[in-house]
Amino acid sequence: MLMVFPMFGGVVSAHHSVAGYDTQKEVTQRGTIVEYNWRNPHVFVVWSVKDENGKVVQWTGEMNSPTSMIQVGMSKSSLKPGDEVILVINPSKTGNPLSIIRKISMADGKLVVDRFTPQ
């Protein structure tokens, strides 16, 4: 019985951990939605953005569950491929194009979701 926690404890804690992301650093990016996955256990968004050298890079961002995102004003139809957006993210500590998404606005400034301000 004692072996269950050591075997699965890391998996359970890693699932909801933001330890791999720099939560003290917020980066704003302007990009184009490539993919929007509205499913459990987390909502994922993939977007393309040009880096400082002009190279197009695809980023992936994680949000909470669909149920949690509904509570802050997001829906299954909030985004679609091709949408021009502005995202505020906490980037991965590894430098890979992975993030926790904090806020999404459309290119015209219309707020899609701000995870910390109920709509």
N, CA, C and O atoms as a MOPAC input file, in Angstrom:
PM7 MOZYME 1SCF
protein

 N      0.81100 1    -1.20000 1     0.00000 1
 C      0.00000 1     0.00000 1     0.00000 1
 C      0.85400 1     1.26500 1     0.00000 1
 O      0.48200 1     2.26700 1    -0.61100 1
 N      1.96800 1     1.22100 1     0.66600 1
 C      2.83200 1     2.39300 1     0.70200 1
 C      3.45900 1     2.70400 1    -0.64300 1
 O      3.89900 1     3.83000 1    -0.87100 1
 N      3.50800 1     1.73800 1    -1.52800 1
 C      4.10400 1     1.94600 1    -2.83900 1
 C      3.20200 1     2.76500 1    -3.77100 1
 O      3.68900 1     3.33100 1    -4.74900 1
 N      1.93100 1     2.83500 1    -3.49000 1
 C      1.01300 1     3.55100 1    -4.37100 1
 C      1.35200 1     5.03600 1    -4.40900 1
 O      1.44900 1     5.60900 1    -5.49400 1
 N      1.53300 1     5.66500 1    -3.27300 1
 C      1.83400 1     7.08900 1    -3.26200 1
 C      3.16000 1     7.41500 1    -3.94400 1
 O      3.19400 1     8.32100 1    -4.77800 1
 N      4.25000 1     6.72100 1    -3.63100 1
 C      5.49100 1     7.04100 1    -4.32400 1
 C      5.39600 1     6.84400 1    -5.83700 1
 O      6.01700 1     7.59100 1    -6.59300 1
 N      4.63900 1     5.86400 1    -6.28000 1
 C      4.54100 1     5.62200 1    -7.72500 1
 C      3.71100 1     6.68600 1    -8.42200 1
 O      4.04100 1     7.08800 1    -9.53800 1
 N      2.63600 1     7.15200 1    -7.78800 1
 C      1.71100 1     8.05900 1    -8.44600 1
 C      1.71300 1     9.46900 1    -7.88300 1
 O      1.10000 1    10.36100 1    -8.47000 1
 N      2.37700 1     9.69200 1    -6.77600 1
 C      2.39200 1    11.01000 1    -6.15800 1
 C      2.92200 1    12.08300 1    -7.08000 1
 O      2.36200 1    13.17800 1    -7.13300 1
 N      3.99200 1    11.79600 1    -7.81300 1
 C      4.55500 1    12.76400 1    -8.74700 1
 C      3.62100 1    13.06700 1    -9.89200 1
 O      3.54500 1    14.20800 1   -10.34900 1
 N      2.90700 1    12.06100 1   -10.36200 1
 C      1.96200 1    12.25100 1   -11.45700 1
 C      0.82100 1    13.14300 1   -11.00700 1
 O      0.42300 1    14.06100 1   -11.72400 1
 N      0.30000 1    12.87500 1    -9.82900 1
 C     -0.81700 1    13.66900 1    -9.31500 1
 C     -0.39400 1    15.10900 1    -9.10900 1
 O     -1.10500 1    16.02200 1    -9.53100 1
 N      0.74400 1    15.33900 1    -8.47100 1
 C      1.15700 1    16.71500 1    -8.21800 1
 C      1.61400 1    17.40200 1    -9.49900 1
 O      1.41800 1    18.60900 1    -9.64100 1
 N      2.20500 1    16.68700 1   -10.41800 1
 C      2.68700 1    17.29100 1   -11.66300 1
 C      1.53700 1    17.72900 1   -12.54700 1
 O      1.66600 1    18.70300 1   -13.28800 1
 N      0.41600 1    17.02900 1   -12.48200 1
 C     -0.71300 1    17.33100 1   -13.34600 1
 C     -1.18000 1    18.77300 1   -13.17800 1
 O     -1.51500 1    19.42700 1   -14.16500 1
 N     -1.20600 1    19.27800 1   -11.95000 1
 C     -1.70900 1    20.62000 1   -11.70500 1
 C     -0.61400 1    21.61200 1   -11.34800 1
 O     -0.91500 1    22.74100 1   -10.96000 1
 N      0.61400 1    21.23000 1   -11.46500 1
 C      1.72100 1    22.09300 1   -11.10100 1
 C      2.03600 1    23.09600 1   -12.19700 1
 O      1.95000 1    22.78400 1   -13.38500 1
 N      2.39800 1    24.29600 1   -11.78900 1
 C      2.87800 1    25.30200 1   -12.72600 1
 C      4.37900 1    25.52300 1   -12.51600 1
 O      4.93200 1    26.53800 1   -12.94200 1
 N      5.02200 1    24.57100 1   -11.86400 1
 C      6.44200 1    24.70400 1   -11.52700 1
 C      7.32300 1    24.88400 1   -12.75700 1
 O      8.39100 1    25.48800 1   -12.65700 1
 N      6.91100 1    24.38200 1   -13.90200 1
 C      7.71200 1    24.49200 1   -15.11400 1
 C      7.55200 1    25.82400 1   -15.83900 1
 O      8.17200 1    26.05000 1   -16.87800 1
 N      6.71800 1    26.70500 1   -15.28700 1
 C      6.44100 1    27.98800 1   -15.92800 1
 C      6.91200 1    29.13600 1   -15.04600 1
 O      6.88200 1    29.03500 1   -13.81900 1
 N      7.34200 1    30.21300 1   -15.66300 1
 C      7.80300 1    31.38900 1   -14.93100 1
 C      6.59700 1    32.26000 1   -14.60300 1
 O      6.23700 1    33.15400 1   -15.36900 1
 N      5.97700 1    31.99100 1   -13.46000 1
 C      4.75800 1    32.70300 1   -13.08100 1
 C      5.02700 1    34.14100 1   -12.63600 1
 O      4.08700 1    34.90200 1   -12.40600 1
 N      6.29600 1    34.51700 1   -12.51500 1
 C      6.65200 1    35.89400 1   -12.18300 1
 C      6.86000 1    36.74300 1   -13.43200 1
 O      7.01100 1    37.96200 1   -13.34500 1
 N      6.86600 1    36.09100 1   -14.59800 1
 C      7.12100 1    36.78100 1   -15.85700 1
 C      5.88700 1    36.70400 1   -16.74300 1
 O      5.40100 1    35.61300 1   -17.04200 1
 N      5.38300 1    37.85100 1   -17.16000 1
 C      4.27000 1    37.89100 1   -18.10200 1
 C      4.78100 1    38.44300 1   -19.42800 1
 O      5.43200 1    39.48700 1   -19.47400 1
 N      4.47700 1    37.72900 1   -20.49200 1
 C      4.89300 1    38.11100 1   -21.84000 1
 C      3.63900 1    38.34900 1   -22.66200 1
 O      2.68800 1    37.57200 1   -22.58600 1
 N      3.63200 1    39.40600 1   -23.43900 1
 C      2.51800 1    39.69100 1   -24.34100 1
 C      2.95300 1    39.33900 1   -25.75100 1
 O      4.02100 1    39.74600 1   -26.20900 1
 N      2.10700 1    38.57300 1   -26.43400 1
 C      2.39300 1    38.15300 1   -27.80600 1
 C      1.19600 1    38.45300 1   -28.69500 1
 O      0.04400 1    38.36100 1   -28.26800 1
 N      1.49100 1    38.81400 1   -29.93500 1
 C      0.45200 1    38.99300 1   -30.95500 1
 C      0.62400 1    37.83500 1   -31.92800 1
 O      1.70900 1    37.63400 1   -32.47300 1
 N     -0.44300 1    37.07200 1   -32.14800 1
 C     -0.32000 1    35.90200 1   -33.00500 1
 C     -1.61800 1    35.51900 1   -33.67700 1
 O     -2.61200 1    36.24100 1   -33.61000 1
 N     -1.59000 1    34.36400 1   -34.33100 1
 C     -2.74000 1    33.83100 1   -35.06400 1
 C     -3.06800 1    32.45000 1   -34.51700 1
 O     -2.18900 1    31.59600 1   -34.40300 1
 N     -4.33300 1    32.23300 1   -34.18000 1
 C     -4.76400 1    30.94000 1   -33.65300 1
 C     -4.60600 1    29.87000 1   -34.72800 1
 O     -5.06200 1    30.03500 1   -35.86000 1
 N     -3.95500 1    28.77600 1   -34.35600 1
 C     -3.76200 1    27.62600 1   -35.23700 1
 C     -4.72500 1    26.51200 1   -34.83300 1
 O     -5.31300 1    25.84100 1   -35.68100 1
 N     -4.87200 1    26.32800 1   -33.52100 1
 C     -5.70800 1    25.24400 1   -33.00400 1
 C     -6.28100 1    25.66200 1   -31.64800 1
 O     -5.62700 1    26.35300 1   -30.86600 1
 N     -7.50700 1    25.23200 1   -31.39200 1
 C     -8.18800 1    25.53600 1   -30.13800 1
 C     -8.85200 1    24.25400 1   -29.66300 1
 O     -9.82900 1    23.79500 1   -30.25500 1
 N     -8.32200 1    23.68000 1   -28.59600 1
 C     -8.83000 1    22.39900 1   -28.08100 1
 C     -9.59900 1    22.62100 1   -26.79100 1
 O     -9.01900 1    22.87000 1   -25.73400 1
 N    -10.90300 1    22.52700 1   -26.89700 1
 C    -11.81800 1    22.72300 1   -25.76600 1
 C    -12.19400 1    21.34200 1   -25.24100 1
 O    -13.21500 1    20.78100 1   -25.63800 1
 N    -11.36800 1    20.79400 1   -24.34900 1
 C    -11.65300 1    19.45800 1   -23.81900 1
 C    -10.97300 1    19.28600 1   -22.46800 1
 O    -10.03000 1    19.99800 1   -22.12600 1
 N    -11.47800 1    18.32800 1   -21.72100 1
 C    -10.88900 1    17.99500 1   -20.42500 1
 C     -9.60400 1    17.22400 1   -20.63200 1
 O     -9.49000 1    16.51400 1   -21.63100 1
 N     -8.64700 1    17.32400 1   -19.75900 1
 C     -8.73800 1    18.02900 1   -18.48600 1
 C     -8.39700 1    19.51200 1   -18.58400 1
 O     -8.62800 1    20.24800 1   -17.62500 1
 N     -7.84800 1    19.98200 1   -19.72600 1
 C     -7.48200 1    21.38700 1   -19.86400 1
 C     -7.78600 1    21.88200 1   -21.26700 1
 O     -7.76500 1    21.12100 1   -22.23300 1
 N     -8.06700 1    23.16600 1   -21.35600 1
 C     -8.21200 1    23.83200 1   -22.64500 1
 C     -6.80400 1    24.17100 1   -23.13400 1
 O     -5.99500 1    24.71700 1   -22.38400 1
 N     -6.51700 1    23.84600 1   -24.39700 1
 C     -5.22500 1    24.17000 1   -24.99300 1
 C     -5.43000 1    25.06300 1   -26.20600 1
 O     -6.38400 1    24.89400 1   -26.96500 1
 N     -4.51800 1    26.01900 1   -26.37800 1
 C     -4.54300 1    26.90800 1   -27.52600 1
 C     -3.16800 1    26.83300 1   -28.18500 1
 O     -2.14300 1    26.88200 1   -27.50600 1
 N     -3.15400 1    26.71400 1   -29.50300 1
 C     -1.91000 1    26.74400 1   -30.26900 1
 C     -2.00000 1    27.96000 1   -31.17500 1
 O     -3.00700 1    28.15700 1   -31.85500 1
 N     -0.95500 1    28.77700 1   -31.18900 1
 C     -0.93500 1    29.96400 1   -32.02700 1
 C      0.45600 1    30.13700 1   -32.63400 1
 O      1.44900 1    29.62700 1   -32.11700 1
 N      0.49500 1    30.86400 1   -33.73200 1
 C      1.78400 1    31.16200 1   -34.36000 1
 C      2.10900 1    32.62200 1   -34.10800 1
 O      1.23700 1    33.49000 1   -34.09000 1
 N      3.40300 1    32.85800 1   -33.91300 1
 C      3.89600 1    34.20200 1   -33.63600 1
 C      5.27300 1    34.32800 1   -34.26600 1
 O      6.00100 1    33.33900 1   -34.35800 1
 N      5.63800 1    35.51000 1   -34.69500 1
 C      6.97800 1    35.72900 1   -35.23700 1
 C      7.92100 1    36.06300 1   -34.08200 1
 O      7.61700 1    36.90100 1   -33.23300 1
 N      9.07700 1    35.38600 1   -34.06900 1
 C     10.06500 1    35.68700 1   -33.03600 1
 C     10.85800 1    36.93700 1   -33.42700 1
 O     10.56800 1    37.56200 1   -34.44700 1
 N     11.84800 1    37.29700 1   -32.62400 1
 C     12.61800 1    38.52400 1   -32.86700 1
 C     13.39900 1    38.50200 1   -34.17800 1
 O     13.82600 1    39.55000 1   -34.66200 1
 N     13.59100 1    37.30800 1   -34.75900 1
 C     14.27600 1    37.18200 1   -36.04700 1
 C     13.31100 1    37.08100 1   -37.22600 1
 O     13.74200 1    36.91600 1   -38.36800 1
 N     12.00300 1    37.17800 1   -36.95500 1
 C     11.00800 1    37.08400 1   -38.01800 1
 C     10.58200 1    35.66400 1   -38.34800 1
 O      9.76200 1    35.45400 1   -39.24100 1
 N     11.13500 1    34.68200 1   -37.63100 1
 C     10.78200 1    33.27800 1   -37.85700 1
 C      9.43600 1    32.98500 1   -37.17000 1
 O      9.20600 1    33.40300 1   -36.03500 1
 N      8.56100 1    32.26600 1   -37.87100 1
 C      7.27000 1    31.90000 1   -37.29900 1
 C      7.45700 1    30.71700 1   -36.35400 1
 O      8.01500 1    29.68600 1   -36.73200 1
 N      6.98700 1    30.88000 1   -35.12800 1
 C      7.08600 1    29.85100 1   -34.09600 1
 C      5.67800 1    29.52700 1   -33.60700 1
 O      4.87300 1    30.42700 1   -33.37200 1
 N      5.38700 1    28.23600 1   -33.45500 1
 C      4.09900 1    27.84500 1   -32.88700 1
 C      4.24600 1    27.66700 1   -31.38400 1
 O      5.11500 1    26.93400 1   -30.91200 1
 N      3.38800 1    28.34400 1   -30.64700 1
 C      3.33900 1    28.26000 1   -29.19900 1
 C      2.12500 1    27.44500 1   -28.79000 1
 O      1.11400 1    27.42400 1   -29.49100 1
 N      2.23200 1    26.78100 1   -27.65900 1
 C      1.10700 1    26.06900 1   -27.06700 1
 C      0.88400 1    26.62900 1   -25.68100 1
 O      1.82200 1    26.79700 1   -24.90100 1
 N     -0.37000 1    26.91700 1   -25.38500 1
 C     -0.72000 1    27.44800 1   -24.07700 1
 C     -1.80100 1    26.62200 1   -23.42400 1
 O     -2.72800 1    26.14500 1   -24.07800 1
 N     -1.66600 1    26.46600 1   -22.13700 1
 C     -2.61300 1    25.68300 1   -21.35000 1
 C     -3.46600 1    26.61700 1   -20.50800 1
 O     -3.00300 1    27.64300 1   -20.00900 1
 N     -4.72700 1    26.23000 1   -20.36800 1
 C     -5.64300 1    26.94300 1   -19.48900 1
 C     -6.27300 1    25.91100 1   -18.55700 1
 O     -5.88600 1    24.74300 1   -18.57600 1
 N     -7.22300 1    26.32500 1   -17.75700 1
 C     -7.90500 1    25.39300 1   -16.86400 1
 C     -8.89500 1    24.53000 1   -17.64000 1
 O     -8.92400 1    24.55700 1   -18.87000 1
 N     -9.69400 1    23.77500 1   -16.92000 1
 C    -10.69500 1    22.90600 1   -17.53800 1
 C    -11.77200 1    23.74800 1   -18.22300 1
 O    -11.94600 1    24.92100 1   -17.89400 1
 N    -12.49700 1    23.15000 1   -19.17800 1
 C    -13.59700 1    23.88300 1   -19.80400 1
 C    -14.59500 1    24.44200 1   -18.78300 1
 O    -15.06100 1    25.57200 1   -18.92700 1
 N    -14.91900 1    23.66600 1   -17.77000 1
 C    -15.86300 1    24.13700 1   -16.74500 1
 C    -15.34200 1    25.38500 1   -16.05400 1
 O    -16.09600 1    26.33300 1   -15.83300 1
 N    -14.07700 1    25.39400 1   -15.71400 1
 C    -13.47800 1    26.56600 1   -15.06800 1
 C    -13.42900 1    27.75700 1   -16.01900 1
 O    -13.63800 1    28.89800 1   -15.60600 1
 N    -13.15400 1    27.49000 1   -17.28400 1
 C    -13.06100 1    28.58200 1   -18.24500 1
 C    -14.42800 1    29.20300 1   -18.52500 1
 O    -14.52000 1    30.40500 1   -18.77700 1
 N    -15.47900 1    28.40500 1   -18.48500 1
 C    -16.84000 1    28.93800 1   -18.63100 1
 C    -17.11800 1    29.94500 1   -17.52200 1
 O    -17.75700 1    30.97100 1   -17.75500 1
 N    -16.64300 1    29.65500 1   -16.33000 1
 C    -16.86600 1    30.53500 1   -15.17900 1
 C    -16.21100 1    31.90100 1   -15.33600 1
 O    -16.63000 1    32.86000 1   -14.68800 1
 N    -15.19000 1    32.00700 1   -16.18200 1
 C    -14.54000 1    33.30200 1   -16.40500 1
 C    -14.88000 1    33.88000 1   -17.78100 1
 O    -14.21200 1    34.79900 1   -18.25400 1
 N    -15.92800 1    33.33600 1   -18.42500 1
 C    -16.46900 1    33.95100 1   -19.62300 1
 C    -16.07300 1    33.35900 1   -20.95300 1
 O    -16.42000 1    33.92200 1   -21.99100 1
 N    -15.35900 1    32.24200 1   -20.97000 1
 C    -14.93400 1    31.64200 1   -22.22300 1
 C    -15.90900 1    30.54200 1   -22.63100 1
 O    -16.61500 1    29.98800 1   -21.78800 1
 N    -15.94800 1    30.22600 1   -23.92500 1
 C    -16.81200 1    29.15400 1   -24.40900 1
 C    -16.09400 1    28.36000 1   -25.49800 1
 O    -14.99900 1    28.71300 1   -25.93600 1
 N    -16.73700 1    27.29100 1   -25.91200 1
 C    -16.19000 1    26.44100 1   -26.96300 1
 C    -16.01700 1    27.21500 1   -28.27100 1
 O    -15.17300 1    26.86100 1   -29.09500 1
 N    -16.80300 1    28.25900 1   -28.46200 1
 C    -16.74000 1    29.02600 1   -29.71200 1
 C    -15.99200 1    30.36000 1   -29.56500 1
 O    -16.08300 1    31.21600 1   -30.44600 1
 N    -15.26300 1    30.54000 1   -28.47100 1
 C    -14.56100 1    31.81000 1   -28.24700 1
 C    -13.45300 1    32.08100 1   -29.25300 1
 O    -13.18900 1    33.23600 1   -29.58600 1
 N    -12.80200 1    31.02900 1   -29.74200 1
 C    -11.68900 1    31.17600 1   -30.67800 1
 C    -11.85400 1    30.21600 1   -31.84000 1
 O    -12.50800 1    29.17900 1   -31.73000 1
 N    -11.24300 1    30.58700 1   -32.96100 1
 C    -11.21900 1    29.68100 1   -34.10300 1
 C     -9.90800 1    29.89100 1   -34.85700 1
 O     -9.31800 1    30.97000 1   -34.78700 1
 N     -9.44900 1    28.86300 1   -35.57900 1
 C     -8.22700 1    29.01900 1   -36.36200 1
 C     -8.31900 1    30.23400 1   -37.28400 1
 O     -9.34400 1    30.47100 1   -37.92300 1
 N     -7.23500 1    30.99000 1   -37.33900 1
 C     -7.19100 1    32.19400 1   -38.16400 1
 C     -7.44100 1    33.46800 1   -37.38700 1
 O     -7.11900 1    34.55200 1   -37.87100 1
 N     -8.01200 1    33.36800 1   -36.18300 1
 C     -8.24600 1    34.56700 1   -35.37700 1
 C     -6.91800 1    35.22400 1   -35.02300 1
 O     -5.96900 1    34.55100 1   -34.62000 1
 N     -6.86000 1    36.53400 1   -35.17500 1
 C     -5.69400 1    37.31500 1   -34.75700 1
 C     -5.92700 1    37.70900 1   -33.30200 1
 O     -6.95000 1    38.30400 1   -32.96400 1
 N     -4.96900 1    37.36900 1   -32.45000 1
 C     -5.15300 1    37.57500 1   -31.01500 1
 C     -3.92000 1    38.19300 1   -30.35800 1
 O     -2.82200 1    38.19600 1   -30.91400 1
 N     -4.14600 1    38.70800 1   -29.16600 1
 C     -3.08200 1    39.18700 1   -28.29400 1
 C     -3.19500 1    38.36000 1   -27.02200 1
 O     -4.25000 1    38.32200 1   -26.38800 1
 N     -2.10500 1    37.70100 1   -26.65400 1
 C     -2.10600 1    36.82800 1   -25.48300 1
 C     -1.12900 1    37.34000 1   -24.43600 1
 O     -0.06000 1    37.85100 1   -24.76700 1
 N     -1.50300 1    37.19800 1   -23.18200 1
 C     -0.59800 1    37.44600 1   -22.06800 1
 C     -0.34600 1    36.08200 1   -21.44700 1
 O     -1.27900 1    35.39400 1   -21.03400 1
 N      0.92800 1    35.69500 1   -21.38600 1
 C      1.27900 1    34.34100 1   -20.96700 1
 C      2.37800 1    34.33900 1   -19.91700 1
 O      3.11400 1    35.31300 1   -19.75900 1
 N      2.47100 1    33.22200 1   -19.20300 1
 C      3.63400 1    32.89900 1   -18.37700 1
 C      4.38900 1    31.83800 1   -19.16300 1
 O      3.89300 1    30.72200 1   -19.32100 1
 N      5.59300 1    32.16500 1   -19.66600 1
 C      6.32900 1    31.21700 1   -20.50900 1
 C      6.97200 1    30.08000 1   -19.71700 1
 O      7.14000 1    30.16600 1   -18.50000 1
 N      7.32100 1    29.03100 1   -20.42400 1
 C      8.03300 1    27.90100 1   -19.84700 1
 C      9.41100 1    28.35500 1   -19.38700 1
 O     10.04100 1    29.20200 1   -20.01900 1
 N      9.86900 1    27.78600 1   -18.28400 1
 C     11.21500 1    28.08300 1   -17.78200 1
 C     12.28900 1    27.48400 1   -18.68200 1
 O     13.44500 1    27.90400 1   -18.62000 1
 N     11.93200 1    26.51400 1   -19.51600 1
 C     12.90900 1    25.84600 1   -20.37000 1
 C     13.26300 1    26.63700 1   -21.62100 1
 O     14.25000 1    26.33300 1   -22.29000 1
 N     12.46900 1    27.64300 1   -21.93700 1
 C     12.68100 1    28.38300 1   -23.17700 1
 C     11.91500 1    27.80300 1   -24.34700 1
 O     11.89700 1    28.39100 1   -25.42800 1
 N     11.27900 1    26.65200 1   -24.14900 1
 C     10.43800 1    26.06900 1   -25.19600 1
 C      9.17500 1    26.90500 1   -25.35600 1
 O      8.77400 1    27.58400 1   -24.41200 1
 N      8.53500 1    26.87500 1   -26.52800 1
 C      7.33800 1    27.67800 1   -26.77000 1
 C      6.08000 1    27.07100 1   -26.12400 1
 O      5.12600 1    26.70100 1   -26.80800 1
 N      6.11100 1    26.98300 1   -24.80600 1
 C      5.01100 1    26.45900 1   -24.00100 1
 C      4.66300 1    27.50500 1   -22.95300 1
 O      5.52700 1    28.26200 1   -22.50900 1
 N      3.38400 1    27.54600 1   -22.55600 1
 C      2.99400 1    28.58600 1   -21.61100 1
 C      1.70800 1    28.25400 1   -20.87100 1
 O      0.96500 1    27.33600 1   -21.21600 1
 N      1.49100 1    29.04500 1   -19.84700 1
 C      0.19600 1    29.13600 1   -19.17300 1
 C     -0.41500 1    30.43500 1   -19.70200 1
 O      0.22500 1    31.48500 1   -19.64500 1
 N     -1.63500 1    30.37300 1   -20.21100 1
 C     -2.28500 1    31.57300 1   -20.75900 1
 C     -3.02800 1    32.29800 1   -19.64800 1
 O     -3.81200 1    31.69100 1   -18.91900 1
 N     -2.78300 1    33.58000 1   -19.52200 1
 C     -3.43800 1    34.41500 1   -18.51400 1
 C     -4.57700 1    35.24000 1   -19.09300 1
 O     -5.60800 1    35.43200 1   -18.44900 1
 N     -4.38200 1    35.72800 1   -20.32100 1
 C     -5.37600 1    36.62900 1   -20.91000 1
 C     -5.31100 1    36.51400 1   -22.42700 1
 O     -4.23400 1    36.37100 1   -23.00500 1
 N     -6.48400 1    36.58000 1   -23.06600 1
 C     -6.55800 1    36.60100 1   -24.52500 1
 C     -7.51400 1    37.71500 1   -24.93400 1
 O     -8.62200 1    37.83400 1   -24.41000 1
 N     -7.05700 1    38.52900 1   -25.88500 1
 C     -7.90100 1    39.55400 1   -26.49900 1
 C     -7.82100 1    39.36700 1   -28.00100 1
 O     -6.83200 1    38.85200 1   -28.52200 1
 N     -8.86100 1    39.78500 1   -28.68700 1
 C     -8.82300 1    39.79200 1   -30.14400 1
 C     -7.92000 1    40.95100 1   -30.56600 1
 O     -7.64800 1    41.85000 1   -29.77000 1
 N     -7.46300 1    40.93100 1   -31.80400 1
 C     -6.55100 1    41.96800 1   -32.30300 1
 C     -7.14300 1    43.36700 1   -32.17400 1
 O     -6.40600 1    44.34300 1   -32.03000 1
 N     -8.49000 1    43.47100 1   -32.22500 1
 C     -9.14200 1    44.78300 1   -32.09500 1
 C     -9.29200 1    45.22500 1   -30.64200 1
 O     -9.86200 1    46.28100 1   -30.36700 1
 N     -8.78100 1    44.41700 1   -29.71000 1
 C     -8.83100 1    44.77600 1   -28.29200 1
 C     -9.97400 1    44.15600 1   -27.51300 1
 O    -10.00000 1    44.24800 1   -26.28500 1
 N    -10.93300 1    43.51900 1   -28.20700 1
 C    -12.06200 1    42.90400 1   -27.51100 1
 C    -11.55900 1    41.74300 1   -26.64900 1
 O    -10.90100 1    40.82700 1   -27.14300 1
 N    -11.87600 1    41.79600 1   -25.36700 1
 C    -11.41900 1    40.78000 1   -24.43100 1
 C    -12.13700 1    39.45400 1   -24.66100 1
 O    -13.36600 1    39.40500 1   -24.71100 1
 N    -11.36200 1    38.37900 1   -24.80000 1
 C    -11.91700 1    37.02600 1   -24.89600 1
 C    -12.00200 1    36.44300 1   -23.49700 1
 O    -13.05200 1    35.95400 1   -23.08000 1
 N    -10.88500 1    36.49600 1   -22.77100 1
 C    -10.86100 1    35.98200 1   -21.41000 1
 C     -9.69700 1    36.57100 1   -20.64500 1
 O     -8.58900 1    36.70700 1   -21.16600 1
 N     -9.96700 1    36.91500 1   -19.40800 1
 C     -8.92600 1    37.29800 1   -18.45300 1
 C     -9.17500 1    36.38500 1   -17.26800 1
 O    -10.15200 1    36.55500 1   -16.53900 1
 N     -8.29700 1    35.42300 1   -17.07700 1
 C     -8.53500 1    34.38400 1   -16.08800 1
 C     -8.66800 1    34.91800 1   -14.67100 1
 O     -9.13800 1    34.19700 1   -13.79100 1
 N     -8.27200 1    36.15100 1   -14.42700 1
 C     -8.31000 1    36.66700 1   -13.07500 1
 C     -9.35500 1    37.75800 1   -12.88100 1
 O     -9.46700 1    38.32800 1   -11.79500 1
 N    -10.12600 1    38.05300 1   -13.93700 1
 C    -11.18200 1    39.03400 1   -13.83600 1
 C    -12.47000 1    38.42700 1   -14.40200 1
 O    -12.59000 1    38.28300 1   -15.61900 1
 N    -13.44000 1    38.06700 1   -13.54200 1
 C    -14.68400 1    37.48800 1   -14.07100 1
 C    -15.34700 1    38.43700 1   -15.06400 1
 O    -15.35700 1    39.65100 1   -14.86400 1
 N    -15.89200 1    37.88100 1   -16.11600 1
 C    -16.52000 1    38.67000 1   -17.18200 1
 C    -17.93400 1    39.04700 1   -16.80400 1
 O    -18.62400 1    39.71300 1   -17.57600 1

